[in-house]
Amino acid sequence: MAKKRTPAPTLTDADPHYFDFDLDRGIRTQVVEKLEASPLLPLTRGGPALSGIYALYFKGKLVYIGKASKGTTKSKRTLRSRLSEHVTKIATRQNITLAQMKCRYLTFSSEWWVFAAEFALMVHYQPEWNASGFGSKMPGVGRPGTHRISRWDDLFPLRKP
């Protein structure tokens, strides 16, 4: 006759001896604190030629989180080049001016931290432009293979020549 097996105990937060380290929360807490302590700057073509994350503010509200990872992307984009791309995009739009835009950024010595920090900030802030089409490299159109106009392009259409 086979012996009945007792299931292994389930570890839960109710067990006073159980601990599950929340690395996501640890990263998020630290990167939010550091970002919010960094200077709020006008959005310009400046910034360091380094990898990092950045936050864009429109009329004082955080609206976009982005990253620049020169070591892990084909384009080798830096914070300086990525912020410059946004300056160019905004300067060609209606209903928005560069004077209404501000930014903050953080640099990292490890490319891995760039990705971890961007994800943590997006989870924390849930910025509206991250899901609007703002970051698209193809102004005025949706992702390749689609014909829809993004919400961002609808709100801020290209200036008429």
URMO-V93019 format. One record per backbone hydrogen bond with DSSP energy under -0.5 kcal/mol. CO is the residue of the C=O (numbers start at 1). NH is the residue of the N-H. Records with the same first field share a line. If there is no record, write none. Layout:
# URMO-V93019
CO: NH, NH
This chain:
# URMO-V93019
12: 15
14: 16
15: 18
19: 21
21: 23
22: 26
23: 27
24: 28
25: 29
26: 30
27: 31
28: 32
29: 33
30: 34
31: 35
32: 36
33: 37
34: 38
35: 38
39: 41
41: 103
42: 44
48: 50, 80
50: 79
51: 108
52: 68
53: 106
54: 66
55: 104
56: 63, 64
57: 59, 102
58: 61
61: 58
63: 129, 130
64: 56
66: 54
68: 52, 70
69: 72, 73
73: 76
78: 82
79: 83
80: 84
81: 85
82: 86
83: 87
84: 88
85: 89
86: 90
87: 91
88: 92
89: 92
90: 93
92: 159
97: 100
98: 101
100: 59
101: 43
102: 57
103: 41
104: 55
106: 53
110: 114
111: 115
112: 116
113: 117
114: 118
115: 119
116: 120
117: 121
118: 122
119: 123
120: 124
121: 125
122: 126
127: 130
128: 131
129: 132, 133, 134
132: 152
133: 136
137: 139
138: 141
143: 146
148: 142
150: 154
151: 155
152: 156
157: 94
